[in-house]
């Protein structure tokens, strides 16, 4: 009986155990409790960027070890390395923290732009409404304005101003990357067709080099004619250095012609020397004027908000709602200024040069102080130390400018695409606020 009972139990276990299979451990699960996959990861790392300098230091260490094995005296005193290690460590820590602060500040500023665009779009879509056309009920206090705008016209205006708000994020992205003009494929369906009037090389600097011709010359009036550009070609591989042609340079719109660098000295200007500059106050023509595209979009947004108020379409929220929308437009410009500060204020080149010189001096002095005691073992040791120090410097150099096209820069394209989906969802699927109500508060008597 015991044998029969054991067989029955084994059959029951065999019927249950095959259904219990261990889960397959994938990399996304392994990452939670092990860093081993990232240890052997090459793509996305800094290895390819610092491979050349690390190999150079390794060859130098091997040469020192070979010279020592042949009987040559190549030993330095051991008091140099501790002094240099403290200095190099402090400089690397400050360099890395400063670069990441710039990266994080750029991310916060663009996230704030995204938040403002969401709030502005939602409030315009709901609060902008036509005043009622029927007679106000008895006892209604306040004023009921009239409007000549139709419901279809109001909806078209709301869609246009929301698209302008969305365009601000796209324009800020291109502006921070030094990409002028509106001839980019991601503007399709985003920038309103009415904004084509600003694409004129004779009026502003929206299209310095990006726009081959103005819309007036092309005879386009119904919509925007975008020349598609494959920006994937401008991306560079992992570990490469961003070329000068791709580096962001928003300061190029600030013209040096606004002040004269050369002043003619004569007897009538005895106090002016070569170290002074005279300000030229004459009015420049339209060909000298320039304004970044995001500021033009902000100007149009403020103008359309004013038209909403003038036509009586913001009476449901009163003066406070108007001020709120105006503050949002101002917030977009403020955050653009924050990102401009990051883009226009690079870490001084002398600081980076001095850091590289100190790290190089330390790495070249390290094998000279350790070769007598360790022999050929200094080669892997110096390689590991060089990989550590140069890797920290390489990471700091990559993230200090977060608005470019590199793989480790901020994914601004994805941020803009996600925002575009959200705005389109509001326009296509969410209901509007409907018709307004009687008895609006005109703000009279408010403190």
C-alpha positions in Angstrom: 0.0 0.0 0.0 2.8 2.3 0.7 4.2 1.7 -2.7 0.8 2.4 -4.3 0.4 5.6 -2.3 3.9 6.8 -3.2 3.2 6.2 -6.9 0.0 8.2 -6.6 1.8 11.0 -5.0 4.5 11.0 -7.6 1.9 11.1 -10.4 0.3 14.0 -8.7 3.6 15.8 -8.4 4.5 15.1 -12.0 1.2 16.5 -13.1 1.8 19.7 -11.2 5.6 20.3 -11.6 5.7 20.5 -15.4 3.3 23.4 -15.3 5.7 25.3 -12.9 8.5 26.6 -15.2 11.1 29.0 -14.0 10.6 32.5 -15.5 13.0 33.6 -18.2 15.4 36.2 -16.9 15.7 39.0 -19.3 18.0 42.0 -19.3 15.3 44.3 -18.0 14.8 42.0 -15.0 18.5 41.4 -14.5 19.2 45.2 -14.3 17.1 45.4 -11.1 19.6 43.4 -9.0 22.8 43.2 -11.1 25.0 45.7 -13.0 26.8 42.9 -14.8 25.1 43.6 -18.2 26.2 47.3 -18.1 29.8 46.3 -17.2 30.2 44.6 -20.6 28.2 47.2 -22.5 30.0 49.1 -25.2 27.1 50.9 -26.9 26.2 54.1 -25.1 29.4 54.1 -23.0 32.3 56.4 -23.1 34.8 53.8 -24.1 35.0 54.7 -27.8 35.5 58.3 -27.0 38.5 57.8 -24.7 40.0 54.7 -26.4 42.7 56.7 -28.2 44.0 58.6 -25.1 43.9 55.5 -22.9 45.8 53.5 -25.4 48.5 56.2 -25.6 48.9 56.2 -21.8 49.1 52.4 -21.9 51.8 52.4 -24.5 53.8 54.9 -22.5 53.5 52.7 -19.4 54.6 49.7 -21.4 57.6 51.6 -22.7 58.6 52.6 -19.1 58.2 49.0 -18.0 60.4 47.7 -20.9 63.0 50.4 -20.2 63.1 49.3 -16.5 63.5 45.7 -17.5 66.4 46.5 -19.7 68.3 48.2 -16.8 67.6 51.8 -17.5 66.9 54.1 -14.5 63.4 55.6 -15.1 62.3 56.0 -11.5 60.9 59.2 -10.0 60.2 60.0 -6.4 56.9 58.8 -5.0 56.0 62.2 -3.5 54.7 63.6 -6.8 51.7 61.3 -7.3 50.0 62.1 -3.9 50.2 65.8 -4.6 48.8 65.5 -8.1 46.1 63.0 -7.1 44.5 65.4 -4.7 44.4 68.3 -7.2 43.2 66.1 -10.1 40.4 64.5 -7.9 39.1 67.9 -6.8 39.1 69.3 -10.3 37.3 66.2 -11.7 34.6 66.3 -9.1 33.9 70.0 -9.7 34.0 69.5 -13.5 31.5 66.6 -13.4 29.1 68.3 -11.0 29.1 71.5 -13.1 28.4 69.7 -16.3 25.5 67.7 -14.8 24.1 70.9 -13.3 23.9 72.4 -16.8 22.4 69.2 -18.1 19.7 69.1 -15.4 19.0 72.8 -15.7 18.3 72.4 -19.4 16.0 69.4 -18.7 14.1 71.4 -16.0 13.6 74.4 -18.3 12.3 72.3 -21.2 10.0 70.4 -18.9 8.6 73.7 -17.7 8.0 74.7 -21.3 6.1 71.4 -21.8 4.0 72.1 -18.7 3.1 75.6 -19.7 2.1 74.4 -23.2 -0.2 71.8 -21.6 -1.9 74.3 -19.3 -2.2 77.0 -21.9 -3.8 74.7 -24.4 -6.3 73.3 -21.9 -7.3 76.7 -20.7 -7.7 78.2 -24.1 -9.7 75.2 -25.3 -12.2 75.4 -22.4 -12.3 79.0 -21.3 -12.4 80.8 -24.7 -16.1 80.9 -25.6 -18.7 83.1 -27.2 -21.0 85.2 -25.0 -24.6 84.1 -25.0 -26.9 85.7 -27.6 -30.2 85.3 -25.8 -31.7 87.8 -23.4 -30.2 87.7 -19.9 -32.5 86.5 -17.1 -34.0 88.8 -14.7 -31.8 89.8 -11.8 -28.6 89.1 -13.6 -25.8 91.4 -12.4 -22.8 92.4 -14.5 -22.4 93.0 -18.2 -23.0 90.7 -21.1 -20.8 91.7 -24.0 -21.5 91.0 -27.6 -19.2 89.5 -30.2 -19.2 89.4 -33.9 -17.1 86.3 -34.0 -18.9 83.1 -35.1 -18.4 79.7 -33.5 -16.5 78.4 -36.5 -14.2 81.4 -36.4 -13.6 81.0 -32.7 -12.7 77.4 -33.0 -10.3 78.1 -35.8 -8.6 80.8 -33.7 -8.3 78.5 -30.7 -6.8 75.8 -32.9 -4.4 78.3 -34.3 -3.2 79.7 -31.0 -2.8 76.1 -29.5 -0.8 75.2 -32.6 1.4 78.3 -32.0 1.9 77.2 -28.4 3.0 73.8 -29.6 5.2 75.4 -32.2 7.0 77.3 -29.5 8.5 74.0 -28.1 9.6 72.9 -31.6 11.0 76.3 -32.4 12.9 76.4 -29.1 14.4 73.1 -29.9 15.7 74.2 -33.3 16.7 77.6 -31.9 18.9 76.0 -29.2 20.5 73.8 -31.8 21.3 76.8 -34.0 18.9 75.7 -36.8 17.2 78.7 -38.3 14.1 78.8 -40.5 10.9 76.9 -40.6 11.8 74.5 -43.4 12.0 71.4 -41.2 9.8 68.3 -41.5 8.6 68.4 -37.8 6.9 71.7 -38.4 4.4 70.0 -40.8 1.0 70.1 -39.2 2.3 72.1 -36.3 3.1 75.6 -37.4 0.0 77.4 -38.6 -0.1 78.4 -42.3 -0.7 82.0 -41.3 2.8 82.1 -39.8 4.3 82.0 -43.3 4.3 85.8 -43.4 7.3 85.8 -41.1 9.4 83.6 -43.4 10.8 86.6 -45.3 14.5 87.3 -45.5 13.9 91.0 -46.0 12.0 91.4 -42.7 13.7 89.3 -40.1 16.3 86.6 -39.5 14.0 83.6 -39.2 15.6 82.0 -42.2 19.3 83.0 -42.4 20.5 80.0 -44.3 17.7 77.5 -44.0 15.2 79.1 -46.2 16.1 79.2 -49.9 13.4 81.7 -50.7 10.5 83.4 -49.1 6.9 82.3 -49.4 6.0 85.4 -51.3 8.5 84.6 -54.0 7.3 81.0 -54.1 3.7 82.1 -54.5 2.5 80.0 -51.6 -0.6 81.3 -49.9 -2.7 78.4 -48.9 -0.2 76.6 -46.7 3.4 76.0 -45.8 5.8 74.3 -48.2 8.2 72.5 -46.1 11.4 71.1 -47.5 11.9 67.8 -45.8 15.2 67.4 -44.1 16.5 64.1 -42.8 18.1 65.1 -39.5 19.2 61.6 -38.9 22.2 62.3 -41.2 23.3 65.0 -38.8 23.6 62.6 -35.9 27.0 61.3 -35.0 28.0 58.0 -33.6 28.5 57.2 -30.0 31.6 58.6 -28.5 32.3 61.1 -31.3 32.8 64.8 -30.8 30.1 67.2 -32.1 31.4 69.1 -35.1 31.4 72.9 -35.0 28.7 73.0 -37.7 26.3 71.1 -35.3 27.1 73.0 -32.1 24.4 75.3 -30.9 25.2 79.0 -31.3 22.1 81.1 -30.5 24.4 84.1 -30.1 25.0 84.4 -33.8 21.8 86.5 -34.0 23.5 89.3 -31.9 25.1 91.5 -34.5 28.4 93.3 -33.9 27.2 96.1 -36.1 25.2 97.6 -33.2 28.4 99.2 -31.9 31.4 100.4 -33.8 34.7 98.7 -33.0 36.7 101.3 -35.0 36.4 104.9 -34.1 38.1 107.7 -36.1 40.2 109.8 -33.8 40.4 113.5 -34.4 40.8 116.7 -32.4 37.0 116.8 -31.7 37.1 113.6 -29.7 40.2 114.0 -27.4 38.8 111.6 -24.7 38.2 108.6 -27.0 41.0 106.2 -27.3 41.4 102.8 -28.9 40.0 101.1 -25.8 36.6 102.7 -26.2 33.7 102.1 -28.6 31.1 104.6 -29.7 27.5 103.5 -29.9 25.8 104.1 -33.2 22.2 105.2 -32.7 21.1 105.4 -36.3 18.1 103.3 -37.3 18.9 100.1 -39.1 17.0 98.9 -42.0 14.8 95.9 -42.1 17.6 93.8 -43.5 19.6 94.3 -40.3 16.8 93.4 -37.9 16.5 89.9 -36.5 14.5 88.0 -33.9 14.5 84.4 -32.9 11.5 82.3 -34.1 10.3 81.4 -30.6 10.0 85.1 -29.7 8.0 85.7 -32.8 5.6 82.9 -31.9 5.3 84.3 -28.3 4.4 87.6 -29.8 1.7 86.1 -32.0 0.3 84.2 -29.0 0.0 87.4 -26.9 -1.6 89.1 -29.8 -4.2 86.4 -30.2 -4.9 86.3 -26.5 -5.6 90.0 -26.7 -8.0 89.4 -29.6 -9.8 86.9 -27.5 -10.3 89.5 -24.8 -11.2 92.2 -27.2 -13.9 90.1 -28.9 -15.4 89.1 -25.6 -14.4 85.5 -25.7 -12.6 85.4 -22.3 -15.3 86.9 -20.1 -16.0 83.6 -18.4 -12.6 83.9 -16.6 -12.5 87.7 -16.3 -9.4 89.8 -16.0 -7.7 87.2 -13.8 -7.9 84.6 -16.6 -6.5 87.0 -19.1 -3.6 87.7 -16.7 -3.1 84.0 -16.3 -2.8 83.3 -20.0 -0.4 86.3 -20.4 1.7 85.0 -17.5 2.0 81.6 -19.3 3.3 83.3 -22.5 5.7 85.2 -20.4 6.7 81.9 -18.7 7.6 80.4 -22.1 9.9 83.3 -22.8 11.4 83.1 -19.4 12.2 79.4 -19.8 13.7 80.1 -23.2 16.0 82.6 -21.5 17.1 79.9 -19.1 17.9 77.5 -21.9 19.7 80.3 -23.7 21.8 80.9 -20.7 22.9 77.2 -20.7 23.6 77.3 -24.4 25.4 80.6 -24.5 27.5 80.2 -21.4 29.9 77.3 -22.0 32.5 76.2 -19.5 35.6 78.2 -20.2 38.0 76.5 -22.6 41.0 77.3 -20.3 39.4 75.2 -17.5 39.0 72.1 -19.7 42.5 72.5 -21.1 44.0 72.8 -17.7 42.1 69.8 -16.4 43.3 67.7 -19.4 46.9 68.8 -18.8 46.7 67.9 -15.1 45.2 64.5 -15.8 47.8 63.8 -18.5 50.7 64.9 -16.2 49.4 62.6 -13.4 49.0 59.6 -15.7 52.4 60.0 -17.2 54.0 60.4 -13.8 52.2 57.4 -12.3 54.2 54.6 -14.1 57.5 56.4 -13.4 56.8 56.2 -9.6 55.5 52.6 -9.6 57.7 50.8 -12.1 60.6 50.0 -9.7 58.2 48.2 -7.3 55.7 46.7 -9.7 57.5 46.2 -13.0 55.2 45.1 -15.8 52.2 45.2 -13.5 52.0 48.9 -14.0 50.6 48.5 -17.5 47.2 47.2 -16.5 47.1 49.5 -13.4 47.8 52.6 -15.4 45.3 51.6 -18.0 42.6 51.2 -15.4 43.4 54.6 -13.8 43.5 56.3 -17.2 40.2 54.8 -18.1 38.6 56.0 -14.9 40.0 59.6 -15.0 39.5 60.1 -18.7 36.1 58.6 -18.6 34.9 61.1 -16.0 36.3 64.0 -18.1 34.7 62.6 -21.3 31.3 62.2 -19.7 31.4 65.8 -18.3 32.4 67.1 -21.8 29.5 65.3 -23.4 26.7 66.4 -21.1 27.7 70.0 -20.7 25.8 71.0 -23.8 22.5 69.1 -23.6 20.6 70.5 -26.6 22.6 68.9 -29.5 22.1 65.8 -31.6 24.4 63.5 -29.8 23.0 60.2 -28.4 23.6 61.3 -24.8 22.0 64.8 -25.2 18.5 65.5 -24.1 15.9 63.7 -26.4 14.2 66.9 -27.4 12.7 65.3 -30.5 10.9 62.8 -28.3 9.7 65.4 -25.8 8.2 67.5 -28.7 6.6 64.5 -30.3 4.9 63.5 -27.0 3.7 67.0 -26.5 2.3 67.0 -30.0 0.3 63.9 -29.4 -1.2 65.4 -26.2 -2.2 68.6 -28.0 -3.7 66.8 -30.9 -5.7 64.7 -28.5 -7.1 67.8 -26.9 -8.2 69.3 -30.2 -9.6 66.1 -31.7 -11.3 64.3 -28.8 -11.9 66.6 -25.8 -14.9 68.8 -25.7 -14.7 72.6 -25.6 -16.1 74.8 -22.9 -19.3 75.6 -24.8 -21.2 78.9 -24.7 -20.6 81.4 -22.0 -23.0 82.8 -19.4 -24.7 86.0 -18.6 -23.4 88.6 -16.1 -19.6 88.7 -16.5 -17.4 90.4 -14.0 -15.7 93.2 -15.8 -13.1 93.7 -13.0 -14.5 97.1 -12.0 -14.1 97.8 -8.3 -11.4 95.2 -7.8 -8.6 96.3 -5.5 
